[in-house]
């Protein structure tokens, strides 16, 4: 059983990741190559500069993203998070297939 502290930490992380475009920003950085603000904005797609600035600030404060001379990168802990979320991509593929097999009503 999870302790209250672990549940609180999970809640904090989910709150951060639920923010609009937060997951997309992290996902855009998953290949490990630094991205400039403009490139990141193009990678995420349909995000306003203001929203991207806000998400990057939040993700940097959370220690998941950093800014190096060449652009934005995942921190080691941010990379670990994306590794753990990698199973989500496999699951999403299976889920979409199962949705396509459902009879239409």
Rosetta blueprint (number, residue, H / E / L):
1 X L
2 X L
3 X L
4 X H
5 X H
6 X H
7 X H
8 X H
9 X H
10 X H
11 X H
12 X H
13 X H
14 X H
15 X H
16 X H
17 X H
18 X H
19 X L
20 X L
21 X L
22 X H
23 X H
24 X H
25 X H
26 X H
27 X H
28 X H
29 X L
30 X L
31 X L
32 X L
33 X L
34 X L
35 X E
36 X L
37 X H
38 X H
39 X H
40 X H
41 X H
42 X H
43 X H
44 X H
45 X L
46 X L
47 X L
48 X L
49 X H
50 X H
51 X H
52 X H
53 X H
54 X H
55 X H
56 X H
57 X H
58 X H
59 X H
60 X H
61 X H
62 X L
63 X L
64 X L
65 X E
66 X E
67 X E
68 X E
69 X L
70 X L
71 X E
72 X E
73 X E
74 X E
75 X L
76 X H
77 X H
78 X H
79 X H
80 X H
81 X H
82 X H
83 X H
84 X H
85 X H
86 X H
87 X H
88 X H
89 X H
90 X H
91 X H
92 X H
93 X H
94 X H
95 X H
96 X H
97 X H
98 X H
99 X H
100 X H
101 X L
102 X L
103 X L
104 X L
105 X L
